[in-house]
Amino acid sequence: MSIRSRVPEPSFLNGLCMASVGPFLIICGSHMDTHGNFFLDLLSYDTRTGVWKRYETLGDTTYCYIYSSICVTGNLVYIFGGTDVSGSYEDTNSLLSFDIINAKWETLYSDFYDCDENTPPPMGGSCSFYHDGFLYVLGGFNSGVHLDRMYKFCLKTYTWSLVRQNGSKPLLKDKIFGTVFKNRFYSFGGSLVTGPDGYRQAMVFDISTYTWTTKATISKTQQYPEDRVNESFSFSSNFGYLSGGKNSHTVFYDIWRIDLETLEWIKLDYSFQTGFGVFSTTVVDDCYLFGVGMLHYVFEYNALERLTIRPPSLYRRCIESIKRSPNLIICSMSLPAAIVDELNLDHNK
């Protein structure tokens, strides 16, 4: 199903990455002011109330990194790597965490120059994912050179180690998309292993054995997504959503869904608005697909759009109604403590 809803646009962001923490949409990217100065922005959007919040960023403001990778576990947002867009175009291998509830930053790792074989070099455009106390980083670009290595970072000891991949590595030729499902990492499209018609296969990494395999995807209609670049891929708990992108002769506005259990593709009968350029998507609460990106015909701001991919629960609808009430504080006095906690009233102060 599709229920289209426009929400207020954030300021223009470049090289953005996006994720979700519960009902909050998290967007990280750079923006340029009227004097040509670059700044790093971290924004949250409460999808229940429509309220934006901008957070103070961490670190040396001399550098403004874009094309970082982002992943989430619990209330923590992890941001790794990126390319400086403020002038030097140097890459970084810094790893930051941000507690979205307490608005607290922490630098977990930052060492640009002393990299041994167990430490990822400075890079942008990598893919990161969390599993069982470790943050994994796959691929990326260092000074324009594509990397096919995988590293993991222990969140207890704050140490890196190289993951020795078995089997045929995916050799992804463009941006990497994937998710962990039942202790396996699934990656789709853009692989030199799968070749043309890349979406007919999935690259699967067994985290317990560090082994790559390929699995055939299926389609009851025999329709599959066409190969493309600059696409976006986001994931719910059971599905992946492919949207946008382009190839040498067309720009795509289609949206495809893949079932992570059966690896079956279905082309959905709705899409984001015509005119999106390079953009990013994420799924919130398994029911909303958000897309944000630069419009082809306007270069001063981003547009943010929401599609409903599954009906939200009655509980979520009630929370949305209460949060948007002009009498929120008065109403909260008569609500159960569990719902007051869910409303998280302090978050909007």
FENFEN-V158851 format. One record per residue. RES is the residue in one letter. SS is DSSP state (@ for helix, = for strand, . for the rest). PHI is phi in radians with two decimals (NA if undefined). PSI is psi in whole degrees, -180 to 180 (999 if undefined). Layout:
BEGIN
RES & SS & PHI & PSI
RES & SS & PHI & PSI
END
This chain:
BEGIN
M & . & NA & 162
S & . & -2.49 & 120
I & . & -2.09 & 109
R & . & -1.45 & 136
S & = & -2.55 & 123
R & = & -1.53 & 140
V & = & -2.14 & 162
P & . & -0.99 & 140
E & . & -1.37 & 142
P & . & -1.33 & 171
S & = & -1.11 & 158
F & . & -1.04 & 125
L & . & -2.15 & 143
N & = & -2.06 & 145
G & = & 1.04 & 37
L & = & -1.35 & 157
C & = & -2.27 & 155
M & = & -2.53 & 146
A & = & -2.68 & -179
S & = & -2.36 & 145
V & = & -2.18 & 105
G & . & 1.00 & -126
P & . & -1.48 & 1
F & = & -1.69 & 131
L & = & -1.57 & 130
I & = & -1.98 & 127
I & = & -2.22 & 129
C & = & -2.21 & 131
G & = & -3.03 & -175
S & = & -1.92 & 155
H & = & -2.39 & 156
M & = & -2.01 & 131
D & . & -1.45 & -178
T & . & -1.19 & -14
H & . & -1.69 & 5
G & . & 1.46 & 12
N & . & -1.57 & 139
F & = & -1.69 & 144
F & = & -2.42 & 149
L & = & -1.61 & 134
D & = & -2.07 & 140
L & = & -2.22 & 119
L & = & -2.12 & 150
S & = & -2.17 & 150
Y & = & -2.27 & 117
D & = & -1.35 & 107
T & . & -1.23 & -10
R & . & -1.54 & -30
T & . & -1.98 & -17
G & . & 1.35 & 20
V & = & -1.69 & 127
W & = & -1.57 & 149
K & = & -2.47 & 133
R & = & -1.84 & 135
Y & = & -1.88 & 150
E & . & -1.17 & 138
T & . & -1.66 & 167
L & . & -1.92 & 147
G & . & 1.77 & -173
D & . & -1.23 & 117
T & . & -1.32 & 0
T & . & -1.14 & -30
Y & . & -1.91 & 147
C & . & -2.36 & 102
Y & = & -1.62 & 137
I & = & -2.18 & 173
Y & . & 0.99 & 37
S & . & -1.34 & 166
S & = & -1.81 & 152
I & = & -2.40 & 140
C & = & -2.62 & 165
V & = & -2.35 & 142
T & = & -2.52 & 128
G & . & 1.06 & -131
N & . & -1.63 & 5
L & = & -1.75 & 133
V & = & -1.86 & 126
Y & = & -1.87 & 131
I & = & -2.18 & 121
F & = & -2.11 & 139
G & = & 1.13 & -164
G & = & 2.33 & 169
T & = & -2.04 & 131
D & = & -1.26 & 125
V & . & -1.81 & 0
S & . & -1.42 & -5
G & . & 2.63 & -38
S & . & -1.44 & -28
Y & . & 0.99 & 29
E & . & -1.44 & 153
D & = & -1.64 & 163
T & = & -2.28 & 156
N & = & -2.06 & 24
S & = & -1.21 & 148
L & = & -2.19 & 120
L & = & -2.05 & 152
S & = & -2.17 & 149
F & = & -2.39 & 123
D & = & -1.49 & 110
I & . & -1.22 & -27
I & . & -1.38 & -44
N & . & -1.67 & 0
A & . & 0.93 & 48
K & = & -2.10 & 127
W & = & -1.62 & 153
E & = & -2.58 & 133
T & = & -1.54 & 114
L & = & -1.53 & -33
Y & = & -2.76 & 140
S & . & -2.83 & 105
D & . & -2.71 & 96
F & . & -1.25 & -29
Y & . & -1.95 & -27
D & . & -1.79 & 79
C & . & -1.97 & 116
D & . & -1.61 & -171
E & . & -1.18 & -18
N & . & -1.65 & 2
T & . & -2.07 & 131
P & . & -1.15 & 138
P & . & -1.28 & 168
P & . & -0.98 & 136
M & . & -2.81 & 161
G & = & -2.21 & 167
G & . & 1.25 & 22
S & . & -1.48 & 175
C & = & -2.05 & 132
S & = & -2.15 & 147
F & = & -2.63 & 156
Y & = & -1.87 & 141
H & = & -2.76 & 121
D & . & 0.91 & 51
G & . & 1.50 & 2
F & = & -2.18 & 146
L & = & -1.83 & 123
Y & = & -1.78 & 142
V & = & -2.20 & 126
L & = & -2.17 & 134
G & . & 1.17 & -153
G & . & 1.94 & 180
F & = & -2.24 & 134
N & = & -2.12 & 113
S & . & 0.92 & 39
G & . & 1.47 & -3
V & = & -1.71 & 129
H & = & -1.29 & 138
L & . & -1.94 & 141
D & . & -2.03 & 14
R & . & -1.48 & 161
M & = & -2.21 & 137
Y & = & -2.21 & 157
K & = & -2.30 & 146
F & = & -2.07 & 122
C & = & -1.39 & 122
L & . & -1.41 & -2
K & . & -1.67 & -44
T & . & -1.74 & -9
Y & . & 1.02 & 45
T & = & -2.21 & 147
W & = & -1.67 & 155
S & = & -2.64 & 149
L & = & -1.37 & 134
V & = & -1.65 & 120
R & . & -1.48 & 106
Q & . & -1.43 & 131
N & = & -1.74 & 160
G & . & 1.38 & -170
S & . & -1.46 & 112
K & . & -1.14 & 150
P & . & -1.16 & -24
L & . & 0.87 & 51
L & = & -1.14 & 135
K & . & -1.73 & -1
D & . & -2.54 & -160
K & . & -1.03 & 141
I & . & -1.75 & 132
F & . & -2.21 & 140
G & = & -3.05 & 173
T & = & -2.68 & 159
V & = & -1.61 & 128
F & = & -2.45 & 118
K & . & 0.91 & 52
N & . & 1.15 & 20
R & = & -2.28 & 145
F & = & -1.71 & 123
Y & = & -1.85 & 130
S & = & -2.23 & 144
F & = & -2.29 & 137
G & . & 1.35 & 159
G & . & 1.21 & 22
S & = & -1.78 & 141
L & . & -1.30 & -13
V & . & -1.39 & -48
T & . & -1.32 & -27
G & . & 1.24 & -155
P & . & -1.00 & 157
D & . & 0.95 & 48
G & @ & -1.11 & -24
Y & @ & -1.38 & -1
R & @ & -1.40 & -6
Q & = & -2.37 & 153
A & = & -2.05 & 140
M & = & -1.62 & 126
V & = & -2.12 & 128
F & = & -1.96 & 115
D & = & -1.39 & 112
I & . & -1.20 & -25
S & . & -1.32 & -29
T & . & -2.02 & -4
Y & . & 0.99 & 42
T & = & -2.10 & 132
W & = & -1.58 & 139
T & = & -2.41 & 166
T & = & -1.96 & 142
K & = & -2.23 & 138
A & = & -1.29 & 137
T & . & -1.58 & 165
I & = & -2.28 & 162
S & . & -2.65 & 124
K & . & -1.15 & -26
T & . & -1.65 & -3
Q & . & 1.11 & 20
Q & . & -1.74 & 134
Y & . & -2.30 & 156
P & . & -1.08 & 143
E & . & -1.33 & 151
D & . & -1.06 & 145
R & . & -2.82 & 169
V & = & -2.20 & 166
N & . & 1.05 & 25
E & . & -1.42 & 175
S & = & -2.20 & 145
F & = & -2.39 & 130
S & = & -2.42 & 163
F & = & -2.36 & 140
S & . & -1.71 & -166
S & . & -1.21 & -27
N & . & -2.21 & -8
F & = & -2.34 & 156
G & = & -2.01 & 147
Y & = & -2.19 & 114
L & = & -1.72 & 133
S & = & -2.61 & 151
G & . & 1.22 & -163
G & . & 1.76 & -178
K & = & -2.73 & 162
N & . & -2.28 & -162
S & . & -1.20 & -16
H & . & -2.25 & -3
T & . & -2.72 & 158
V & = & -1.86 & 135
F & . & -1.74 & 140
Y & . & -2.16 & 10
D & . & -1.36 & 162
I & = & -2.25 & 128
W & = & -2.07 & 146
R & = & -2.08 & 135
I & = & -2.09 & 133
D & = & -1.41 & 119
L & . & -1.21 & -20
E & . & -1.39 & -46
T & . & -1.81 & -13
L & . & 1.04 & 37
E & = & -1.68 & 130
W & = & -1.55 & 140
I & = & -2.38 & 130
K & = & -1.49 & 124
L & . & -1.42 & 157
D & . & -1.67 & 26
Y & . & -2.56 & 168
S & . & -2.69 & 170
F & . & -1.26 & 164
Q & . & -1.05 & 149
T & . & -1.12 & 137
G & . & 2.04 & -8
F & = & -1.15 & 134
G & = & -1.60 & -141
V & = & -1.07 & 129
F & = & -2.63 & 175
S & = & -2.33 & 152
T & = & -2.29 & 160
T & = & -2.73 & 156
V & = & -1.79 & 136
V & = & -2.04 & 127
D & . & 0.96 & 27
D & . & 1.06 & 11
C & . & -2.24 & -20
Y & = & -2.12 & 136
L & = & -1.89 & 115
F & = & -1.76 & 138
G & = & -2.20 & 135
V & = & -2.34 & 136
G & = & -3.05 & 171
M & = & -1.41 & 133
L & = & -1.25 & 143
H & . & -1.05 & -34
Y & . & -1.75 & -1
V & . & -2.37 & 128
F & . & -1.99 & 11
E & . & -1.73 & -14
Y & = & -2.70 & 166
N & = & -1.66 & 157
A & = & -1.99 & 140
L & = & -2.10 & 130
E & = & -2.33 & 147
R & = & -2.12 & 133
L & = & -2.06 & 140
T & = & -1.57 & 117
I & . & -1.79 & -13
R & . & -2.72 & 139
P & . & -1.01 & 130
P & . & -1.17 & 155
S & . & -1.18 & 158
L & @ & -1.05 & -37
Y & @ & -1.07 & -45
R & @ & -1.10 & -42
R & @ & -1.07 & -39
C & @ & -1.13 & -44
I & @ & -1.06 & -43
E & @ & -1.03 & -44
S & @ & -1.12 & -43
I & @ & -1.16 & -45
K & @ & -1.08 & -31
R & . & -1.58 & -1
S & . & -1.23 & 136
P & . & -1.19 & -15
N & . & -1.88 & 37
L & @ & -0.98 & -49
I & @ & -1.10 & -43
I & @ & -1.13 & -43
C & @ & -1.08 & -37
S & @ & -1.12 & -23
M & . & -1.18 & -22
S & . & -1.87 & 8
L & . & -1.66 & 153
P & . & -1.04 & 152
A & @ & -1.02 & -37
A & @ & -1.08 & -38
I & @ & -1.30 & -36
V & @ & -1.05 & -41
D & @ & -1.10 & -41
E & @ & -1.10 & -35
L & @ & -1.19 & -27
N & . & 0.86 & 58
L & @ & -1.05 & -32
D & @ & -1.15 & -21
H & @ & -1.12 & -26
N & @ & -1.66 & 5
K & . & -1.32 & 999
END
